[in-house]
Amino acid sequence: MSAVEQTTNVPVEGIESKSTIQKKLKSGDCKLLDKVDGKAEFWKCFYKVVFNNETEKETGFVCCTKRKTFMAYTYNTGSSHLSRHKCMLVPRKSKSSMLSFVTKKNKSLPNNVMNECKEKCIKFVCQDIHPMDIVSGPGFKDLASYLIKVGSQFGQIDVDDLLPHPTTISRNLIKNSDAKREQLFISIKPFLIANMVSATTDMWTDNYKKRSYIALTLHFIDNWKLKNYSVYTGQFPVDEKKTGENIKKCFKQFFVAWDMIPGEVNPLSKVIWVTDQGSNIKKALEQNTRVNCAAHMISNILKATFDNKFISGEDGKSVTVPIFKLIQASKALVGYMKRTGDNNKISKTLIQELEIRWNTRLLMLMSIEEQFQEIKDLYKEEPHRFYDIDIILLKKIIDFLKPFKHATDELEGDTYPTIHKVILYKAKLEKHLKSYLQVTTTNEYNITIHNNNDETEISCSVILNALAKHALSVVEEKFKIHQVHEFACFLWPKFKSLRMLPNESKIRITNEVSLALLKYELNRINAQEGADSLGTASHNEDFEEWEDNLSQSIPLNSLQEIQVYQNDISPKIDNVMLWWEQNNLKFPLLSQLAQKILGIPASSASSERCFSTAGRIIEKRRTNLKGETVDSLMFLHDYYKKQQLVSACPTE
């Protein structure tokens, strides 16, 4: 801003202040004069601001035609500052040719230009040590497009005059994040106040300074489209323990700081939480509605099923000992090949099992199966490396584990509804495990168990039978079904009969849904009474009984609506969101419940995925980033990614 622009708020003798003139312009006491007699070039970019009377006396100000900024213009100020104004920078090309240059996508460029561009990209990734795929990233492309646009408008300029200093970017990063977060929260607040939002959360510790971070992702349905936003990735105070009380305080501070739910004493109670089963998280949310992450439940089931104490047996005589030996030998092989670099001698690298990663045991066994012949050829002089890996048993364990991975993969999604499938996947896993309970010994593959001097042969079906029995008991203990899961399955029209559940459960769930709908019905009655008290009835109420208005029909009560829904024979489609979008007017109470329930994710994977991004942000050369900077980077990364998806699918 020029010195003249900065001082225009200060009244000059005989001239009113800029703010006064702006107010008079709004009230009509002043007006913009677009026909100016001056011959100077800058008058093409400015209006004169004059008093709205017969004399059209000048106010001492002009207004930019593009940016609508006010600038002083009197005998004392002169006009040189108007000539230097941004709008006076003359583009190199006409507007039409500039737009053609910027927007044309298939323009054929000379080979020498294309080759030079390749050279510049190679220099860019090598000189600044960037990954090669940075040039295909949407952020880089957006910046490159802007630079092309600037060049087409203003010709060749010094890049240092255009690009901001890193400190400027850092300083404005948080401001930018806060502005966009506030804008986003304006759209989310109505859903929060209406109890239509769910949240996932998780905690993570960086690998360098061991600082802890807590993530918060909000999920809701807007216009029957599933939305989720990573709204917070806060650094946990270094001087506080990660207790339930401190986690609760952290969440409350965030909700209060952004005034998410004005006047609410316990804002956390307005949200349905989906988390892992960590004792501190459970303690923090014990007074609120919390649902176990389905993916974590499945992971815990597998961990308990393959617990070393069970599969090895106390005395080493358990029928599942071959499984124990198989897994231990597989881990040892993968670890050895990684340490020695022998992974590079086979077609594909073996995958290592990691306890913190879901289903990596299955991935490890599958990678061994795929490369087993190469492994045998590689270690033909050292057969002890794979001696305890029985390839037949390995394949059967892979088949045993695959349905668990399929369930996890499906339930950890966050771009489509998942909560309505939790009960179904539990039933499917139980059916899968029960298929192993029928032992067949005819033509069965046997495995020899060596115990001291004894040798015992046992069939694979017996081994898997024992494993499946144990797994079924673990599923019963650890796969806890919440009311949210039951409601969600009932709200999927294809499975509203709940055939996978016993009759007493069906009756209980229907009754509980009725109670939930009764609250919506009471709200509807209260809202109608409030509208009537305000006198919003039709002016033609004398003839209301004869009006042809379908909306005036008496709405169904909650019990009637459930009965009609249960007897509805309209086509059932897999896309549950689309079904409710098409039928929400037919079932107004149930659709409110569906909007609340179906927006809840089955797992907390959304928040866990945040930390994959955080690991790329907080790397070895960026360990001194402040917590608020990390939070802003994480928020904007998710925000721009969602904006890109909206741009790619404008109909949504």
C-alpha positions, 0 to 999 in steps of 0.5 A: 500500500502506498503512503497516499493510500495509508493516509487517506483515512485522515481528514484533510482540510476541506476534505472528509475522511475516506470512511465517511465518503464510503458510508455516503457512497453506500447511503447514496449521498455520493456516487461513482462517476465513470465518465471522466474528462481526463485524457490520462491513461490511468482514468481507464482504471478509476472512477471519480467519487463525487457528491450525488447532487447537481454540482457533482462536486469532487470528494477528493477520492477515486475508486479503482474499477477492479479492486474497488479500493479508495485512493486520494486524488487532490491538487496536493496528492497529484496523480503519479500514485494512480499511474503506479497502481497495480491495475495500471500494469499493462498486460503483454497480450490482450485479454482474449489472447491471454485467456486462450494461452492460459486455458488452452490444454492441448496446445502443441509446443515445440520439442525444444520447449518440451525438452527444456522443461524436462531439464528444468524439472530434473534440475528441480528435483535434484537440486532441491532433493524432491521426489520425482512425482512432485511434478505431478502433484496438484499443488505444484501444478496449481503453482505452475499454472499461476506462474504461467498466468502471471507471465502471460499478463506481465511478461518476463519478470524477476521471480524473486519479485514474485515469490514470497520469502519462506518466513512470509509463508510460515507467518501466513500459514497459520493465518490462512489455516485459521481463516479456512478453518473458521469458514469450514466450521460455519458449515459444520456447526449446524450439524453439531448443534443438531447432534448429527456429527461423529468424531474419530481420534487417535494419538501418535508420537513422532520418531525424533523428539518423541512429542505426542500429537492427538488428531480429531476428524469430524464426520457427518452427512450433508445433503446425503453425501458423506463428509469428513474433515481432519480439523485438528492435529494438536501437539499434546503438552509436553509437561502433561501425562496422556491421562484420560482427564488431560485428553478430555481437557484437550478436546474441550479446549479445542471445541471452546476455542472455536466456539463449536457449540455455543453455550454447551457445557459439555460439547463432547456429549454432542458427538458420537466418538469412534476410537480404539480401546486404549484405557486413557481414551475410554476414560476421557470419553466415559461420560459420552457415547463412544463406539469401539473401532471395528478394525481394532476389534478385528485386530485384537481378535487375531492377536488373541487367536494367535497368542503364543501361549495358546498356539505353542501350548504350555507343554509344547504338545498342543495341536496348534504347535505347527502353527506356532513353528510356522509363524516363528520360522516365517518371522525369522526368515523375513528378518534374516533376509532383510538383515543380510540384503538377500531380499534383493536376490528374489523377485519381490521383497518379503513383507515383515510383520508389524504388530502396529499394522493391521493384517501384516501377518497375512501379508508376510505369509502371502509374500513367502508363499509367492516367493517360496520356490525362489527362497528354496533355490536361494537357500538350497545349501542352508535348508534350515532357513525354511525347514519349519515352513510347511507350505501346505499349512502356510496356504491354509493359514492364509485362507484362514486369515483372508476374510479378516483382512477383507472385513478390515479393508472394507470397514476402515473406509471413510469415503463411503458408509461403513457402520451398517456393515459391522454386524454383517461382517461379524456374522460372516467371520463367525460363519467362516470360523464355524466351517472349520469345526467339521473335521475331515480326516479322509485323504487329509494332509498330515503334519508330524509334531516332534516332541523330544523323542516322540513323533505324532502325526496330526491332520491340518483339519484338526489343527485348524479346528482347534484354532477356529474354536479358540477364535470363535470364543475370542470373537464372542469376547472381543467383538462388541456390538453397539446400539449404533451398529444395530441401528445402522444395519436396520437402516440398510433396507436390504437387511432391515429384517435383521435375519442374522440376529435372534428374534429377541434381538430383532424385537429389542432393536425395533423397540429402541429405534421406535424410542429414538424416532419418538424424540424426533416426532416430539421435536416435530410437534413442538416445531409445528406448535411454535410455527402455529403460535407465530401465526404462520398459517395460510391466509386462505385458512378458511378454505384449507380443508379443500386445498390440493396440497399433499404436504398438508397430509397428516404425517405418520407417527414413529410406530406407523413409519417403522411399520411402513418401512418394514413392509416397504417393497421398493427396490433395494439397492446396495448404495444405502445413501442413495436409497435414503436420498430417494426415500427421505420424504417418504420416511421423514423420521427414519431419514433423520436417524439415518442421517445421524447414524450412517455418517458414523465411521466403523473405524477410527482409520481416518484419524490414524491416516492423519499420522501417515501424513504427519510422518512426512511433515515431521521428518529429520530436517523438520523436527523443530516445527511448532505444534501450531505449525504442524496443526496448520499444515495438517489441516490445510493438507486435508482441506485442499485435498477435499477442495480438489475432490469437490472440483473434480466432482462438481455435482457433489 
